[in-house]
Amino acid sequence: MPPTRSDEEEIRRLVARFANAFDLKAWGTLEGCLAESVHTDYADLRGTPPETMSRRRFVELRRAALEPLQTHHLGGNHEITMDGDRAECRASMIIWRRDGAGRVFNTHCLYRFGLTRAAEGWRIASIAQTVLWNEGDAAVHGGVP
């Protein structure tokens, strides 16, 4: 089933709210973007295997790694496909990170978001990141080994 204009707009707004929540350190807003359980695949960035965790755990891990950093997530090129109450959004993103000493670690990547429709609207149920390239000092990001 092709997405409706309102579904597409809601999904774009959700992905934007997800990205902006990191930059604003709005951890409650970030949690509200997610399904109860989130499957993640950040193997390209972290070298860790995919895993499933609670949305609360996802947010806590991001807070611990990113709270001390200035970040700016900028996304676009949304490609949305739907199948009933499930959808996928592929989006391009650049993530700028800077620590207090001015060191940077930036990531150019593609995200694949798996979404589910809940009573309160669309929520992100899975996140897979494919890194195109990184720039800078990986030690800046506490979430990268």
Helices and strands as residue ranges (DSSP letters): H 5-24, H 27-32, E 34-41, H 43-46, E 51-54, H 55-66, E 70-83, E 86-98, E 105-118, E 121-136, G 138-140
